[in-house]
Amino acid sequence: MRPGRRRLQRGVVVVPSAFTLGNLFLGFWAIVAASRGQFDTAAWLIVVAAAVDMVDGRIARFTSTGSEFGAQLDSLVDAISFGVAPAIIFYYLFLIDGVWSWTVGFIYVAAVIMRLARFNVEQAGSAKANFHGLPSPTAGMTVATFYPFSQTDFYLNYLSQLPWETLTTGLLLMLSALMMSHVLYPVVPRFDLRTLRGRSTLGLAVVSTFLAFTIPSLFFFPASILYITFGLFRSVLFGFAERLPDRDPLIDVDETEESERELDYESIEPLPRLRRTSPEERT
């Protein structure tokens, strides 16, 4: 390793953990806000925590400062921010009046923790092409952002008459099952302007970012439901584990890299040596 690279790693090794602790701060703050009835604030805190969670892993891989400690710390923090905090929001909104209804929240938290444990065993520390089961940040954002969505005019005019206490309980149980399932959910792909898929992905990211900042209450919950539905539809269309492709769908492969051709130099025979001829022999 070059000295410059070593100094860089020493200088930034604390950065991923700092982002992870920032995620914990936001998750704990969301729990406090929910306990005070500030559900809108709690929801957006979880959304920001999900963004921070995405950044810390990318920083660790970019700077080559990932470690077993960082992976375990990240999972513990995610259990708070995307497990306990959304469950607390849901409890105060829908479950507080029931005697044993809080067990639905417990099932969700248990699913998040088991999902994170499986992630550490299967995928932690490596670039991923798909998530094995619904990612816990997506599940947490789905639960948390329902409340802001329920305050929009669209919801009040067209959807408020539905039995949402039953539907949201079913949604929480479905999210728990999907986190434990074998359904593959895609990660955000690379932006590659040289391909149509890469340009389409970049365009979708730009539009999504614009909508997230302009109409967040109308964007995040429907977008999360759309992502969840896409994973289910793709799994039904292509099958589950029995019909997965030969290449491991959990391992990320850089399509822009060209594989190097290996040469077997021992099998190459030397060219015959040319004998120089004298002038007398040429005549």
PAPA-448530 format. One line per 3 residues: number of its first residue (from 1); their letters; for each residue z, y, x of C-alpha. Coordinates in steps of 0.02 Angstrom, whole numbers, plus 50000, padded with zeros to 5 digits. Layout:
N
NUM = a = Z/Y/X  ... .
***
This chain:
283
1 = mrp = 50000/50000/50000  49955/50171/50067  50101/50290/50109 .
4 = grr = 50036/50420/49987  50032/50294/49846  50209/50236/49888 .
7 = rlq = 50274/50415/49882  50187/50441/49715  50271/50288/49641 .
10 = rgv = 50442/50344/49701  50413/50515/49626  50359/50456/49452 .
13 = vvv = 50455/50293/49430  50582/50382/49319  50451/50461/49205 .
16 = psa = 50414/50308/49093  50600/50277/49067  50625/50461/49025 .
19 = ftl = 50492/50447/48889  50575/50288/48826  50743/50375/48813 .
22 = gnl = 50656/50517/48723  50596/50388/48599  50776/50331/48577 .
25 = flg = 50833/50510/48549  50704/50535/48413  50748/50369/48329 .
28 = fwa = 50934/50408/48328  50899/50583/48263  50796/50506/48123 .
31 = iva = 50945/50398/48073  51058/50551/48068  50930/50649/47967 .
34 = asr = 50911/50506/47842  51099/50495/47819  51098/50681/47773 .
37 = gqf = 50957/50657/47648  50827/50741/47759  50697/50605/47733 .
40 = dta = 50548/50714/47772  50620/50761/47942  50667/50581/47977 .
43 = awl = 50490/50522/47939  50406/50642/48060  50534/50603/48195 .
46 = ivv = 50481/50421/48186  50297/50471/48195  50331/50573/48353 .
49 = aaa = 50432/50427/48423  50280/50315/48398  50173/50438/48495 .
52 = vdm = 50301/50444/48636  50309/50254/48638  50121/50246/48663 .
55 = vdg = 50129/50370/48807  50267/50288/48909  50174/50122/48925 .
58 = ria = 50013/50208/48978  50106/50310/49109  50188/50153/49179 .
61 = rft = 50020/50064/49195  49929/50217/49264  50060/50248/49398 .
64 = stg = 50094/50062/49431  50279/50092/49399  50302/49961/49263 .
67 = sef = 50450/49844/49285  50548/49711/49193  50686/49838/49167 .
70 = gaq = 50565/49959/49086  50494/49825/48971  50666/49772/48912 .
73 = lds = 50724/49952/48890  50569/49991/48788  50598/49844/48671 .
76 = lvd = 50780/49891/48643  50732/50069/48602  50591/50014/48487 .
79 = ais = 50715/49907/48390  50810/50067/48350  50665/50187/48320 .
82 = fgv = 50549/50071/48224  50674/49944/48157  50842/50019/48113 .
85 = apa = 50785/50199/48079  50648/50156/47951  50764/50028/47869 .
88 = iif = 50898/50163/47850  50771/50280/47769  50718/50142/47650 .
91 = yyl = 50899/50097/47613  50947/50274/47561  50789/50293/47457 .
94 = fli = 50782/50127/47364  50924/50007/47408  51086/50106/47404 .
97 = dgv = 51127/50066/47223  51110/49876/47239  51252/49764/47295 .
100 = wsw = 51148/49646/47402  50984/49743/47405  51023/49802/47582 .
103 = tvg = 50977/49627/47641  50793/49676/47620  50821/49807/47756 .
106 = fiy = 50907/49676/47862  50758/49560/47847  50644/49700/47906 .
109 = vaa = 50755/49741/48056  50767/49557/48103  50577/49543/48096 .
112 = vim = 50557/49695/48209  50677/49624/48338  50593/49453/48338 .
115 = rla = 50423/49536/48349  50478/49634/48503  50552/49478/48583 .
118 = rfn = 50388/49385/48559  50293/49533/48629  50398/49528/48788 .
121 = veq = 50361/49344/48810  50175/49352/48775  50105/49524/48815 .
124 = ags = 50225/49644/48900  50163/49724/49060  49979/49687/49035 .
127 = aka = 49833/49779/48957  49797/49714/48783  49642/49696/48676 .
130 = nfh = 49739/49644/48520  49919/49640/48463  49985/49470/48409 .
133 = glp = 50057/49517/48241  50078/49690/48167  50148/49811/48298 .
136 = spt = 50323/49871/48257  50280/50058/48280  50146/50041/48146 .
139 = agm = 50268/49954/48030  50399/50088/48062  50278/50230/48028 .
142 = tva = 50218/50145/47868  50395/50134/47800  50446/50307/47857 .
145 = tfy = 50293/50406/47801  50296/50341/47623  50420/50477/47577 .
148 = pfs = 50310/50624/47635  50162/50542/47548  50264/50527/47387 .
151 = qtd = 50289/50717/47387  50103/50759/47387  50010/50820/47233 .
154 = fyl = 49893/50670/47243  50039/50549/47228  50126/50647/47090 .
157 = nyl = 49967/50663/46987  49892/50489/47007  50019/50365/47077 .
160 = sql = 50193/50417/47024  50192/50308/46867  50181/50147/46965 .
163 = pwe = 50340/50041/46990  50367/50100/47168  50542/50029/47191 .
166 = tlt = 50469/49856/47168  50309/49895/47263  50399/49969/47414 .
169 = tgl = 50518/49821/47422  50367/49706/47422  50286/49816/47556 .
172 = llm = 50440/49801/47667  50440/49611/47651  50253/49605/47683 .
175 = lsa = 50272/49709/47841  50409/49591/47898  50296/49441/47872 .
178 = lmm = 50148/49523/47960  50252/49563/48113  50296/49379/48126 .
181 = shv = 50120/49319/48086  49973/49269/48196  49863/49408/48127 .
184 = lyp = 49777/49502/48268  49780/49692/48262  49667/49791/48379 .
187 = vvp = 49733/49919/48501  49650/50089/48521  49491/50048/48619 .
190 = rfd = 49428/50144/48770  49319/50295/48746  49153/50256/48827 .
193 = lrt = 49016/50385/48796  48885/50264/48865  48895/50149/48713 .
196 = lrg = 48876/50177/48527  49042/50093/48494  49130/50204/48620 .
199 = rst = 49055/50362/48547  49100/50306/48371  49279/50272/48427 .
202 = lgl = 49292/50444/48505  49225/50525/48346  49349/50428/48240 .
205 = avv = 49491/50481/48356  49441/50664/48344  49432/50658/48153 .
208 = stf = 49599/50564/48142  49684/50691/48256  49618/50835/48151 .
211 = laf = 49680/50756/47988  49848/50710/48066  49882/50892/48108 .
214 = tip = 49808/50972/47953  49863/50855/47811  49994/50739/47890 .
217 = slf = 50078/50694/47725  49912/50632/47655  49853/50551/47815 .
220 = ffp = 49984/50441/47898  50038/50325/47757  49860/50288/47692 .
223 = asi = 49797/50270/47872  49935/50144/47909  49893/50046/47752 .
226 = lyi = 49709/50048/47801  49750/49981/47976  49858/49843/47902 .
229 = tfg = 49723/49796/47778  49591/49794/47915  49689/49667/48017 .
232 = lfr = 49715/49556/47865  49532/49566/47814  49473/49525/47990 .
235 = svl = 49590/49376/48000  49530/49309/47833  49349/49337/47883 .
238 = fgf = 49357/49256/48054  49503/49138/48029  49670/49125/48114 .
241 = aer = 49714/49031/48272  49600/48884/48233  49444/48994/48242 .
244 = lpd = 49486/49115/48380  49353/49144/48513  49355/49052/48679 .
247 = rdp = 49410/49207/48773  49594/49248/48748  49591/49388/48619 .
250 = lid = 49758/49455/48680  49696/49495/48855  49608/49658/48885 .
253 = vde = 49443/49646/48979  49357/49798/49052  49180/49780/48991 .
256 = tee = 49119/49912/49113  49168/49810/49264  49035/49699/49338 .
259 = ser = 49091/49532/49402  49063/49509/49588  48953/49366/49643 .
262 = eld = 49039/49247/49763  48933/49183/49905  48960/49018/49992 .
265 = yes = 48917/49067/50169  48944/48891/50236  48798/48827/50132 .
268 = iep = 48677/48955/50203  48573/48879/50343  48531/48990/50492 .
271 = lpr = 48351/49043/50514  48257/48955/50655  48255/49054/50814 .
274 = lrr = 48081/49117/50864  48019/49074/51038  47939/49214/51134 .
277 = tsp = 47766/49172/51201  47697/49229/51369  47530/49324/51384 .
280 = eer = 47449/49171/51462  47493/49066/51308  47422/49198/51189 .
283 = t = 47253/49190/51279 .
***
